[in-house]
């Protein structure tokens, strides 16, 4: 797999700096591979292998290292007078790993890199112990432009671009799926393995859940309702009406666990007129469409909500702070904030129908500020705008076109 330069440059910028580098993200999104690439770069820069310590904690050969004291002593045994580069993969599998990492960090000539598939990796004790002494790099699966590059089909001039988009939607963006070359059976088998690892190791074992079927029912509901408003009450009511016994607090916990392991992302709401953040009726977006399709099938897929999901993920990659915008009784899909200002973004699969176009533009007409507005669709209408609202093709945007 080619180097994912954005993430590589982020991590390389902190080489030899006295901060712990923490890579987080969905399982199999490429964290371990980025570590391996970084290690190869160290070697090419003249760092000897004796200075590099790399342990995968999900490897059965390293099961003894799941004791934090053993982990600490084992890594420490590699120390010398030179800088020691320490790489610990899937660190969350080691209970109380914080104590080992903190002790290693306090030694001279250590440069520490850890990965984890859990967003709460730096909550609690580690955050307290290492306050101000770590940086987090959040990784996602392939962007569409990375996906194209890995397929060898770069460029907006590519005549196969729309088919690539539909393949990206169908099979998802986990890096290894590209190597399976659209073999649906093999891809689904691989994705099923990823899904079960997350389900069993990252959620069920971690949180001691015995009733896996209820957990899976919540996952299916949230996968089916990507880009929709989801509440624990709505989900619990739906599952109870279907004959399941599950409480609203349990559903709420399960929703948090899915966020925790990066299977879904939560987006809060922002009252544009009142300029306040709202605590209710959040939207949720899935992290990978391939996992959704493996679990639910490709038929009856809501292509409009899938497009909105992909735009959300791309905006997130570009470091926008994202909210769903509320203006009166109307909604704008995204209030996208950066240090430079705000951009309003509306998503629709197509606005060739005049009624759809009117509906999508209406929220923009209620805005009283002068921040730029964008309408992103799959329609091929280059350089078109509507009363100041810029109309951008979604595939062009996913290929790297800026909102401008």
C-alpha positions in Angstrom: 0.0 0.0 0.0 1.2 3.5 -0.8 2.2 5.9 1.9 -0.8 8.0 3.1 1.1 11.2 3.1 -1.2 13.4 5.1 -1.1 11.1 8.1 2.6 10.2 7.6 3.6 13.9 7.6 1.6 14.5 10.7 3.4 11.8 12.6 6.8 12.6 11.2 6.5 16.2 12.3 6.6 15.0 15.9 9.6 12.6 15.5 12.0 13.0 18.4 9.6 15.5 20.1 8.9 14.9 23.8 5.2 14.0 23.3 3.6 10.6 22.9 2.2 10.1 19.5 -1.3 8.4 19.6 -2.9 7.0 16.5 -6.6 6.2 16.8 -9.2 5.0 14.4 -11.4 2.2 13.2 -9.8 -1.3 13.1 -8.1 -2.0 9.9 -8.1 1.6 8.7 -4.3 1.5 8.3 -2.8 2.5 11.7 -0.5 -0.5 11.9 0.6 -0.2 8.3 1.4 3.5 8.9 3.6 2.5 11.9 5.4 0.0 9.7 6.0 2.6 7.0 7.3 5.0 9.6 9.7 2.4 10.9 11.0 1.8 7.4 11.6 5.6 7.1 13.5 5.6 10.4 15.7 2.8 9.0 16.3 4.7 5.8 17.3 7.7 7.9 20.0 5.6 9.5 18.3 4.5 12.7 19.5 1.0 13.6 17.1 -1.9 14.2 18.3 -2.2 17.7 16.9 1.2 18.5 13.4 0.2 17.3 10.9 -1.7 19.6 7.7 -2.8 17.9 5.0 -5.0 19.6 1.5 -5.8 18.3 -0.5 -6.5 21.4 -3.2 -8.3 19.4 -0.7 -11.0 18.4 -0.9 -14.2 20.4 2.9 -14.3 20.6 2.7 -11.1 22.7 0.0 -12.2 25.0 2.3 -12.0 28.0 2.7 -8.2 27.3 -1.0 -7.7 28.2 0.3 -7.4 31.8 1.4 -3.8 32.1 4.4 -4.6 34.3 5.7 -7.2 31.9 5.1 -4.8 29.0 7.2 -2.1 30.8 10.1 -4.4 31.7 10.2 -6.0 28.2 10.3 -2.6 26.4 12.8 -1.3 29.0 15.2 -4.2 28.3 15.8 -2.8 24.8 17.1 0.6 26.1 20.6 1.8 25.3 22.3 5.2 25.4 20.8 6.0 22.0 17.2 7.1 21.3 14.8 4.2 21.5 11.8 4.3 19.2 8.9 2.5 20.9 5.8 1.3 18.8 2.9 -0.3 20.7 0.0 -1.4 18.5 -3.5 -1.8 19.9 -2.4 -0.7 23.3 -5.9 -0.7 24.7 -5.8 -4.5 25.0 -3.3 -4.1 27.9 -5.2 -3.3 31.1 -3.6 -0.3 33.0 -1.3 0.3 30.0 -1.3 3.9 31.1 1.1 3.1 33.9 3.6 1.4 31.6 3.4 4.2 29.0 3.8 6.9 31.6 6.9 5.1 33.1 8.5 4.6 29.7 7.8 8.2 28.8 9.7 9.4 31.9 12.8 7.6 30.8 15.5 9.5 28.8 15.9 8.9 25.1 12.5 7.5 24.4 10.2 8.4 21.5 6.8 6.7 21.9 4.1 5.8 19.4 0.9 4.0 20.3 -2.2 3.0 18.4 -5.7 2.1 19.6 -9.1 1.3 18.2 -10.9 3.1 20.9 -11.7 6.8 21.2 -11.6 6.6 25.0 -7.9 5.6 24.8 -6.9 8.9 26.4 -9.7 9.3 28.8 -9.3 9.0 32.5 -5.9 8.1 34.0 -3.7 8.5 31.0 -5.1 12.0 30.2 -4.4 12.9 33.9 -0.9 11.4 33.9 0.1 12.8 30.5 -1.8 16.1 30.4 -0.2 18.2 27.7 2.3 15.5 26.8 0.6 13.7 23.9 -0.8 14.4 20.5 -3.6 12.5 18.8 -3.7 11.7 15.1 -7.2 10.4 14.1 -7.0 8.1 11.1 -9.9 7.1 8.8 -10.1 4.5 6.1 -9.3 5.6 2.5 -10.7 8.9 1.2 -12.1 8.6 -2.3 -8.9 10.2 -3.8 -6.7 7.7 -1.9 -9.0 4.9 -3.1 -8.5 6.0 -6.7 -4.8 6.2 -6.2 -4.6 2.7 -4.8 -6.6 1.4 -7.7 -4.3 3.2 -10.1 -7.1 5.3 -11.5 -6.2 8.9 -10.5 -7.5 12.1 -12.0 -10.8 13.9 -12.6 -10.4 13.1 -16.3 -10.8 9.4 -15.6 -13.7 8.0 -17.7 -14.2 5.3 -15.1 -14.7 7.8 -12.3 -18.4 7.2 -11.7 -18.0 3.4 -11.6 -15.2 3.9 -9.2 -17.5 6.0 -7.0 -20.2 3.2 -7.0 -17.5 0.6 -6.2 -16.3 2.8 -3.3 -19.9 3.0 -2.0 -20.5 -0.7 -2.4 -17.3 -2.2 -1.0 -16.2 0.6 1.4 -12.9 2.3 2.1 -10.9 -0.1 4.3 -7.5 -0.3 2.6 -7.3 -4.1 2.3 -10.6 -4.3 0.4 -9.0 -2.5 -2.6 -6.5 -5.4 -3.0 -9.4 -7.8 -3.3 -10.3 -6.1 -6.6 -14.1 -6.0 -6.3 -14.4 -9.7 -5.5 -17.7 -9.4 -3.5 -17.5 -12.7 -1.8 -13.9 -12.2 -0.6 -14.6 -8.6 0.4 -17.6 -9.6 2.5 -15.7 -12.4 4.1 -12.9 -9.9 5.1 -15.4 -7.3 6.3 -17.3 -9.9 8.3 -14.0 -10.7 10.1 -13.4 -7.0 10.8 -16.9 -6.6 12.1 -16.8 -9.6 14.4 -13.5 -8.5 15.8 -14.9 -5.1 16.7 -18.2 -6.6 18.0 -16.5 -9.2 20.2 -13.1 -7.7 21.2 -13.7 -4.0 21.1 -17.2 -3.9 22.5 -18.5 -7.1 24.0 -15.4 -8.2 25.9 -14.4 -4.7 26.9 -17.8 -3.9 28.3 -18.8 -7.4 29.4 -21.9 -7.6 27.2 -23.6 -11.0 27.3 -26.6 -10.3 25.0 -24.9 -9.9 21.7 -28.1 -10.1 19.7 -29.4 -6.8 21.2 -26.1 -5.1 20.5 -26.2 -6.3 16.9 -29.8 -5.0 16.6 -28.7 -1.6 17.6 -25.8 -1.7 15.2 -28.1 -2.7 12.4 -30.5 0.1 13.2 -27.8 2.7 13.2 -26.2 1.4 10.0 -29.5 1.5 8.3 -30.1 5.0 9.5 -26.8 6.7 8.6 -27.2 10.5 8.2 -30.5 10.3 10.1 -31.4 11.7 13.5 -31.1 8.8 16.0 -32.1 8.8 19.6 -31.9 6.0 22.2 -35.7 6.3 22.7 -36.4 5.9 19.0 -34.2 2.9 18.8 -35.4 1.2 22.0 -39.1 1.8 21.0 -38.4 0.3 17.6 -36.7 -2.8 19.0 -39.3 -3.3 21.7 -42.1 -3.1 19.2 -40.2 -5.9 17.3 -40.3 -8.1 20.3 -37.0 -7.4 21.9 -36.4 -6.6 25.6 -34.0 -3.7 25.8 -34.1 -0.6 27.9 -33.4 3.0 26.7 -30.3 3.4 29.0 -28.9 0.1 27.5 -29.4 1.4 24.0 -27.7 4.7 25.0 -24.7 2.8 26.3 -24.5 0.7 23.1 -24.6 3.9 21.0 -21.7 5.3 22.9 -19.7 2.1 22.5 -20.2 2.3 18.7 -18.8 5.9 18.8 -16.0 4.7 21.1 -14.7 2.2 18.5 -15.2 4.5 15.6 -18.0 2.6 13.9 -20.2 5.7 13.9 -19.7 9.4 14.4 -22.1 11.7 16.2 -22.9 15.2 14.9 -24.7 17.6 17.2 -27.0 20.4 16.1 -26.4 24.1 16.0 -29.2 26.7 16.1 -27.9 29.2 13.5 -30.4 32.0 14.4 -30.0 31.6 18.2 -26.2 30.9 17.9 -26.4 28.0 20.4 -25.4 24.4 20.4 -28.4 22.0 21.0 -28.2 18.9 23.1 -30.9 16.8 21.4 -31.6 15.1 18.1 -28.1 14.4 16.9 -27.3 12.8 13.6 -25.1 9.7 13.3 -22.9 8.7 10.4 -21.3 5.3 9.7 -17.5 5.2 9.3 -17.5 2.7 6.3 -20.2 1.9 3.8 -18.7 -1.5 3.1 -19.3 -2.7 6.6 -22.9 -1.4 6.3 -23.5 -3.3 3.0 -21.9 -6.5 4.3 -24.3 -6.5 7.3 -27.5 -5.2 5.6 -27.0 -6.0 1.9 -26.8 -3.6 -1.0 -30.5 -3.6 -2.0 -32.8 -0.8 -0.9 -29.8 1.4 0.0 -30.6 5.0 0.6 -28.1 6.5 -1.9 -28.9 10.1 -0.8 -28.0 9.4 2.8 -24.9 7.4 1.7 -23.7 10.4 -0.3 -24.3 12.7 2.7 -22.3 10.2 4.8 -19.3 10.3 2.4 -19.4 14.1 2.2 -19.4 14.2 6.0 -16.4 11.9 6.2 -14.5 14.0 3.7 -15.3 17.2 5.5 -14.1 15.5 8.7 -10.8 14.5 7.0 -10.3 18.1 6.1 -10.5 19.1 9.8 -13.9 20.9 9.7 -15.8 21.1 12.9 -19.2 19.9 11.9 -22.8 20.5 13.1 -26.2 20.0 11.7 -27.7 23.5 11.2 -31.1 24.4 12.5 -32.7 27.6 11.2 -36.3 28.0 12.3 -38.1 24.8 11.3 -35.6 24.1 8.5 -32.3 22.3 8.5 -29.0 22.7 6.7 -27.0 19.5 6.5 -23.7 20.9 7.7 -22.5 24.0 9.4 -18.8 23.5 8.7 -16.5 25.6 10.9 -12.8 26.4 10.5 -10.6 29.0 12.2 -11.2 31.1 9.0 -14.9 31.1 9.3 -18.1 29.2 8.6 -19.4 27.4 5.4 -22.9 26.1 5.0 -23.3 22.8 3.1 -26.4 21.1 1.7 -26.3 17.6 0.2 -28.7 16.1 -2.4 -28.2 13.2 -4.8 -29.8 15.3 -7.5 -31.6 18.7 -7.9 -32.7 18.2 -11.5 -36.3 18.2 -10.2 -37.3 21.8 -9.6 -39.2 20.9 -6.4 -36.1 19.2 -5.0 -34.0 22.2 -5.9 -36.4 24.6 -4.2 -36.5 22.5 -1.1 -32.7 22.3 -0.8 -32.1 26.0 -1.4 -34.9 27.2 0.9 -32.8 27.0 4.2 -30.1 29.1 2.6 -32.6 31.9 2.0 -33.3 32.2 5.7 -29.7 32.9 6.6 -28.9 36.5 7.7 -25.1 36.3 7.5 -22.9 36.4 4.5 -21.0 33.1 5.0 -20.6 31.1 1.7 -23.2 28.4 0.9 -22.6 25.2 -1.1 -24.9 22.7 -2.7 -23.2 19.3 -3.3 -24.9 16.8 -5.7 -24.0 14.1 -8.1 -25.4 16.2 -11.0 -22.9 17.1 -13.7 -23.4 20.9 -13.8 -20.0 22.6 -13.7 -19.7 26.2 -12.7 -23.4 26.6 -11.9 -24.7 28.5 -9.0 -28.1 29.6 -7.6 -28.4 33.1 -6.3 -25.0 32.9 -4.8 -25.2 29.3 -3.7 -22.3 27.4 -5.3 -23.2 24.1 -6.9 -20.4 21.5 -6.7 -20.3 18.0 -8.2 -19.9 15.5 -5.3 -17.4 13.3 -7.1 -15.2 16.3 -7.9 -15.4 17.3 -4.2 -14.5 13.8 -3.0 -11.5 13.8 -5.5 -10.1 16.8 -3.6 -11.9 19.9 -4.9 -12.1 22.6 -2.2 -15.2 24.4 -1.1 -14.4 27.8 -2.7 
